[in-house]
Amino acid sequence: MTMNHKGDDVWKIVQFPPKPNRYLLQVVGVLIILVSIIKAWAQIITLVPNTSLLLGWFIDTGFLAISTILIFRLSRWYLSLFRRDKSRIANNLSYMVSALKLYDEELFETVNSQGEPTREKRIVRTIRILYKELDKKVIVRVMRDGDRFNDQATTLGATIEGALGLEIETTNQTVSFVEYTLLKEKDKRINLNSTVSSVTDSDEIKISGNISYELHKVAHSLIVGGTGSGKSFFILGKIISYLSLTPQADLRIIDPKKADLSLLRFVNGFENKVATEASQICRILRETVELMEQRYATYFNDVSAFGKTYRDFNLPVVIVIFDEFAAFMHSVDKKLSKECLDYVFSIIMKGRQAGVMMEVLMQRPSADDLPTNIRSQMGFKAGLGNMDSIGYNMIFDTNNVDYKTVTEKGGGYIQIDGVHTSPVYFETPMIEKGYDFIGEIKRLMGNGEKQTVNHSE
């Protein structure tokens, strides 16, 4: 169900039990308006001399037209007073409270209309729910007040989705409340060609219809996905996006398994920027650290550079894409592994301001393969395909998310600093069958014609 109402960014309380209907009062009010207009017009008629039949007809017609407009306008205004505090969201959440009996009742001694003593149930306590309606989202906050509803607040996600007909984007749990953010419109999978903003000097990267980020604000990425998860297409799509930026990104590719990414070494401009052997990998990492230090020495060496980043000097972002990171770390001796890890750590900790970033790809997350002090600095984290709770926790450092089964290739969960407070489901950009990645990369590097899509089966 789509909600098009524009939000007002104000927290509202869900009332339970809801206020009783006041239909009688509404009808009486409308009748009073009607009678008042008729009596007022009757007084006006007595002041107008009836000199001719034609004039009388005009007066009667005018009375009918003006009365109709006044009655409609005044009645609409009057009835709006009763609807001001009503909302489909509030009504549906109130019904949910009733259906799930999220309230407590107690018996009270009272006297009936015949003066006889009797006992009646009264609601004395109810779960507290607040909501806020924004332009594209609805936020429902279930309070945790230390009563019997405290634990139930964490389990209402699916019920709230059903009650409102909206899909939960994120769930944020605190000591005081559980906050559910729901999308008014379901996130849409976009085409690869839509992943880069057309705005000049923008480094916005679009992931889906609702998810995007500015590259200079989100340093370093971690992408995890097993075979068949869509991880390879996702990173190839990101390469297209990076090469489409202005100024064009300076990419360095590390592919120790010599898979698809390694083939970029045959593209002009990538000859010395693709590494597959241990010595080459170590060289690329060392040269990238040296470039980073050179940028700091050249552009950030006095007080005039305070608060600036590489974008203020029109420098291209440098991105090291390290595929099969864990496999490489296990395949080399400890000395070389430590040297490479030290370079990676240096880039992760210092690279953002200078525009030097890492993109680490792994098949499965492990604290042994990617230390916590590195993983925690990743601003962009994505897990593709299905994983167990331990795997998700290793990527996102949280277990407070109800992860759903991923059935779509390219589907998974994502969390971006400054965009999400917890992981959300997403689907990677759609890539048409027959898309010529190498041809498009050649074109973007300036040594090929624009690629075409082959739609044949």
C-alpha positions in Angstrom: 0.0 0.0 0.0 1.4 3.4 -1.0 1.0 6.4 1.2 1.4 9.8 -0.6 0.6 12.1 2.4 3.4 14.6 3.0 4.9 14.2 6.4 5.1 16.9 9.0 8.0 15.5 11.1 6.1 15.6 14.3 5.8 12.8 16.8 2.2 11.8 17.4 0.8 9.4 20.1 -1.3 6.4 19.2 -4.4 6.7 21.5 -5.9 3.5 22.9 -8.7 3.1 23.5 -9.5 5.5 20.6 -11.8 8.4 21.3 -15.5 7.6 20.8 -17.1 8.6 17.6 -19.0 11.9 17.7 -21.3 11.4 14.8 -24.3 12.9 16.6 -22.3 16.1 17.4 -21.2 16.3 13.8 -24.8 16.0 12.4 -26.1 18.5 14.9 -23.3 20.9 13.9 -24.1 20.6 10.2 -27.8 21.2 10.8 -27.1 24.3 12.8 -25.0 25.6 9.9 -27.9 24.8 7.5 -30.6 26.4 9.6 -28.4 29.5 10.4 -27.9 30.2 6.7 -31.6 29.8 5.8 -32.6 32.1 8.6 -30.0 34.7 7.6 -31.2 34.6 4.0 -34.8 35.0 5.1 -33.9 38.2 6.9 -32.0 39.4 3.8 -35.1 38.7 1.6 -37.3 40.9 3.7 -35.0 43.9 3.0 -35.2 43.5 -0.8 -38.3 45.0 -2.5 -40.1 42.4 -4.7 -40.7 44.7 -7.8 -40.9 42.0 -10.5 -41.2 38.3 -11.1 -37.8 38.3 -12.9 -36.1 39.9 -10.0 -37.6 37.4 -7.6 -36.3 34.6 -9.8 -32.8 36.0 -9.8 -32.9 36.4 -6.0 -34.1 32.8 -5.5 -31.4 31.5 -7.8 -28.7 33.5 -6.1 -29.9 32.3 -2.7 -29.7 28.7 -3.9 -26.2 29.1 -5.3 -24.7 31.1 -2.4 -26.4 28.9 0.2 -25.0 25.7 -1.4 -21.5 27.1 -1.5 -21.7 28.4 2.1 -23.1 25.1 3.4 -20.5 23.1 1.6 -17.6 25.2 2.8 -18.7 25.6 6.4 -19.6 22.0 6.8 -16.3 20.9 5.3 -14.4 23.1 7.7 -16.5 22.0 10.7 -16.1 18.3 10.0 -12.3 18.8 9.5 -12.1 19.7 13.1 -13.1 16.2 14.0 -10.7 14.6 11.5 -7.7 16.7 12.5 -6.2 14.2 14.9 -7.2 11.1 12.9 -4.8 9.1 10.7 -4.8 5.8 9.0 -1.5 5.1 10.7 -2.9 5.9 14.1 -6.1 3.9 13.5 -4.3 0.8 12.3 -1.8 0.9 15.1 -4.6 1.3 17.6 -6.3 -1.7 16.1 -3.1 -3.7 16.4 -3.0 -2.8 20.1 -6.5 -4.1 20.5 -6.0 -7.2 18.4 -2.9 -8.2 20.3 -4.3 -7.1 23.7 -1.3 -4.9 24.4 -3.1 -3.3 27.4 -4.0 -4.2 31.0 -7.4 -4.1 32.6 -8.6 -4.0 36.2 -12.0 -4.5 37.8 -13.5 -1.4 39.5 -16.5 -1.2 41.9 -19.2 1.2 40.5 -22.9 1.8 40.5 -25.2 1.1 37.5 -28.1 3.2 36.3 -30.4 1.5 38.8 -28.2 2.4 41.7 -27.0 -1.1 42.2 -23.4 -1.9 42.9 -21.5 -3.6 40.1 -18.0 -4.2 38.8 -16.6 -3.2 35.4 -13.4 -3.5 33.6 -11.3 -0.5 32.8 -8.1 -0.1 30.8 -5.4 1.1 33.3 -2.3 0.6 31.2 -1.4 0.3 27.6 1.8 -0.1 25.5 3.0 3.3 24.4 3.4 3.8 20.7 4.4 7.0 18.9 4.8 7.6 15.1 6.2 10.2 12.8 5.3 10.5 9.1 7.9 11.9 6.8 7.8 12.4 3.0 9.2 8.9 2.2 9.1 7.1 5.5 7.0 6.4 8.5 8.8 5.9 11.8 7.1 4.0 14.6 8.6 4.1 18.1 7.5 1.5 20.6 8.4 2.6 24.1 10.0 0.3 26.6 8.7 1.4 30.0 9.8 -1.5 32.1 6.4 -3.1 32.1 5.2 -6.4 30.6 5.3 -4.9 27.1 9.0 -4.3 27.4 10.0 -7.5 25.6 7.1 -7.4 23.2 8.4 -4.1 21.8 11.2 -5.9 20.1 9.0 -8.5 18.4 6.4 -6.3 16.7 8.2 -5.6 13.4 6.3 -8.1 11.3 3.0 -7.1 12.9 3.6 -3.4 12.3 4.5 -4.1 8.6 1.2 -6.0 8.2 -0.8 -3.3 10.1 0.5 -0.4 7.9 1.0 -2.4 4.7 4.6 -1.0 4.5 8.0 -2.6 4.5 10.5 -2.1 7.3 13.7 -0.6 6.2 15.6 -0.5 9.6 15.0 -1.4 13.2 16.8 0.5 15.9 16.7 -0.9 19.5 17.7 1.2 22.5 17.1 0.9 26.3 14.2 3.2 26.1 12.4 2.2 22.9 12.5 0.2 19.7 12.2 2.3 16.5 10.9 0.8 13.3 11.5 2.8 10.1 9.1 1.8 7.2 9.3 2.9 3.6 6.2 4.4 2.0 7.4 3.1 -1.3 9.3 -0.2 -1.7 12.9 0.2 -2.7 13.4 -0.3 -6.4 16.2 -2.1 -8.2 17.9 0.2 -10.6 19.8 -0.2 -13.9 23.6 -0.1 -13.9 23.5 3.1 -16.0 21.7 4.9 -13.2 24.4 4.4 -10.6 26.3 7.6 -11.1 24.8 11.0 -10.6 24.5 13.2 -13.7 25.2 16.3 -11.6 28.6 17.9 -12.4 31.3 17.5 -9.7 29.1 15.0 -7.8 30.6 11.8 -6.5 27.2 10.3 -5.5 27.0 6.5 -6.1 23.5 5.1 -6.4 23.0 1.6 -5.1 19.2 1.3 -5.4 16.2 3.6 -5.8 16.4 4.6 -2.1 20.1 4.0 -1.3 22.9 6.3 -2.4 26.0 7.8 -0.8 28.7 10.3 -1.5 32.0 8.6 -2.0 34.1 11.3 -0.2 31.9 10.8 2.9 32.1 7.0 3.0 35.6 5.8 3.1 36.4 2.1 2.5 34.1 -0.8 1.7 33.7 -4.4 2.8 31.7 -6.6 0.5 31.1 -10.2 1.5 29.4 -12.9 -0.6 29.8 -16.5 -1.6 29.7 -18.2 -5.0 26.5 -17.2 -6.9 25.6 -14.3 -4.6 26.2 -11.7 -7.3 29.3 -10.2 -5.7 31.4 -10.3 -8.9 28.8 -8.4 -10.9 28.3 -5.9 -8.0 32.0 -5.0 -7.9 32.2 -4.8 -11.7 29.3 -2.5 -11.6 31.0 -0.3 -9.0 34.1 -0.2 -11.2 32.0 1.2 -14.0 30.6 3.8 -11.6 34.0 4.8 -10.3 35.4 5.2 -13.8 32.4 7.4 -14.7 33.2 10.0 -12.0 34.8 13.4 -12.8 37.7 13.4 -12.3 37.9 9.7 -13.1 38.9 7.4 -10.2 42.4 5.9 -10.2 41.7 2.2 -9.7 44.2 -0.5 -8.6 43.0 -4.1 -8.8 44.2 -7.0 -6.7 43.0 -10.4 -7.7 45.1 -13.3 -6.3 42.8 -15.9 -7.7 43.4 -14.6 -11.2 39.6 -14.5 -11.9 37.6 -11.9 -14.0 39.1 -8.8 -12.3 42.6 -9.9 -13.3 41.7 -9.6 -17.0 41.6 -5.8 -16.7 45.4 -5.9 -17.1 44.7 -6.3 -20.8 42.9 -2.9 -20.9 45.0 0.1 -21.7 45.6 2.2 -18.6 45.5 -0.8 -16.3 48.8 -2.5 -17.3 50.6 -1.7 -14.1 47.6 -1.5 -11.9 46.4 -5.1 -11.8 48.2 -7.5 -9.4 47.8 -11.3 -9.2 51.1 -12.4 -7.7 52.1 -11.9 -4.1 55.1 -9.6 -5.0 52.9 -7.5 -7.3 50.2 -7.2 -4.7 52.7 -6.0 -2.1 54.1 -3.5 -4.6 50.7 -2.0 -5.5 49.8 -1.6 -1.8 53.2 0.0 -1.0 53.0 2.4 -4.0 49.5 3.3 -2.9 50.6 4.1 0.6 53.5 6.2 -0.9 51.0 8.1 -3.1 48.9 8.8 0.0 51.8 10.1 2.0 52.9 12.2 -1.0 49.4 13.8 -1.1 49.6 14.7 2.6 53.1 16.2 2.1 52.0 18.2 -0.9 48.5 19.3 -0.1 48.1 19.1 3.6 51.3 20.6 4.9 50.1 23.9 6.3 47.2 25.5 8.2 45.4 26.6 4.9 44.5 22.9 4.4 42.4 22.8 7.6 39.1 21.1 7.0 39.8 20.3 3.4 39.8 17.0 1.6 41.2 15.7 -1.7 38.1 17.1 -3.5 39.1 20.7 -2.6 42.3 20.1 -4.7 40.4 18.4 -7.6 42.4 15.2 -7.0 41.0 11.9 -8.3 40.0 9.3 -5.7 42.3 6.3 -5.6 40.6 3.0 -4.9 42.3 -0.3 -4.2 40.0 -3.2 -5.0 41.3 -6.2 -3.1 39.4 -9.4 -4.1 39.7 -12.6 -2.2 41.4 -10.9 0.7 41.2 -13.8 3.1 42.4 -16.3 0.5 45.5 -14.2 -0.2 46.3 -13.8 3.5 46.2 -17.6 4.0 48.3 -18.3 0.9 51.4 -16.3 1.7 54.0 -16.5 4.4 53.6 -14.6 7.6 56.2 -12.0 6.8 54.6 -11.0 3.6 51.1 -11.3 5.0 52.0 -8.9 7.9 53.6 -6.4 5.4 50.5 -6.3 3.2 48.2 -6.1 6.2 50.2 -3.1 7.5 49.8 -1.3 4.2 46.1 -2.0 4.3 45.8 -0.8 7.8 47.7 2.4 6.9 45.3 3.1 4.0 42.2 2.4 6.1 43.3 4.6 9.0 44.7 7.6 7.0 43.4 7.4 3.4 40.0 9.2 3.6 41.1 12.8 3.7 43.7 12.2 1.0 41.2 10.3 -1.2 42.8 6.9 -1.0 40.4 4.1 -0.2 40.2 0.3 0.1 37.5 -2.0 -1.2 37.9 -5.4 0.4 36.0 -8.4 -1.0 35.6 -11.7 0.8 33.6 -14.9 0.5 32.9 -15.2 4.2 33.6 -12.9 7.1 36.1 -13.9 9.8 37.8 -11.9 12.6 40.9 -14.0 11.9 41.1 -12.8 8.3 40.0 -9.2 8.7 40.9 -7.7 12.1 38.3 -5.8 14.0 40.3 -2.5 14.0 40.2 -2.6 10.2 36.6 -3.9 9.8 35.2 -1.2 12.1 36.6 1.5 9.9 34.7 0.3 6.8 32.0 2.9 6.0 30.3 0.8 3.4 29.4 -2.8 4.4 27.4 -5.3 2.3 26.6 -8.9 2.7 25.2 -10.7 -0.4 23.3 -13.9 -0.3 22.2 -15.8 2.7 24.3 -15.9 5.9 23.8 -17.1 9.4 23.6 -14.7 12.3 27.3 -15.1 13.1 28.2 -14.1 9.5 26.0 -11.0 9.6 27.3 -10.1 13.1 30.9 -10.3 11.8 30.0 -7.8 9.0 27.7 -5.4 10.7 28.6 -5.9 14.4 24.9 -6.2 15.4 22.4 -9.0 16.1 19.4 -6.6 16.6 18.1 -7.2 13.0 15.5 -9.7 11.9 17.3 -10.9 8.7 15.1 -12.3 6.1 15.9 -15.1 3.7 17.5 -13.8 0.5 16.0 -15.4 -2.6 17.1 -12.9 -5.3 20.6 -13.1 -6.8 22.3 -9.8 -6.0 20.1 -9.4 -2.9 21.5 -9.0 0.6 22.0 -6.5 3.4 23.8 -3.2 3.4 24.8 -0.6 5.9 26.4 2.8 5.0 27.7 5.3 7.5 25.6 8.4 7.6 22.8 6.7 5.7 21.8 3.7 7.9 21.7 3.1 11.6 21.4 -0.6 11.0 21.6 -3.1 8.1 18.8 -2.9 5.5 17.8 -5.3 2.7 18.8 -4.2 -0.8 19.3 -5.5 -4.3 22.4 -4.6 -6.4 22.0 -2.7 -9.7 20.5 -4.7 -12.5 22.8 -5.7 -15.3 21.3 -6.8 -18.6 22.3 -10.0 -20.1 25.1 -9.6 -22.6 26.5 -6.5 -20.9 30.1 -6.1 -22.2 32.0 -5.0 -19.1 35.4 -5.0 -20.8 34.1 -3.0 -23.7 32.5 -0.4 -21.4 35.6 -0.1 -19.3 37.7 0.4 -22.4 35.4 3.1 -23.5 35.6 4.9 -20.1 39.4 4.6 -20.2 39.4 6.3 -23.6 40.4 3.4 -25.8 37.1 1.9 -27.1 33.7 2.5 -28.6 30.6 2.7 -26.4 29.5 -0.9 -25.6 26.3 -2.3 -26.8 24.0 -4.8 -25.1 23.3 -8.1 -26.7 19.7 -9.1 -25.9 19.9 -12.4 -27.7 19.4 -15.5 -25.6 
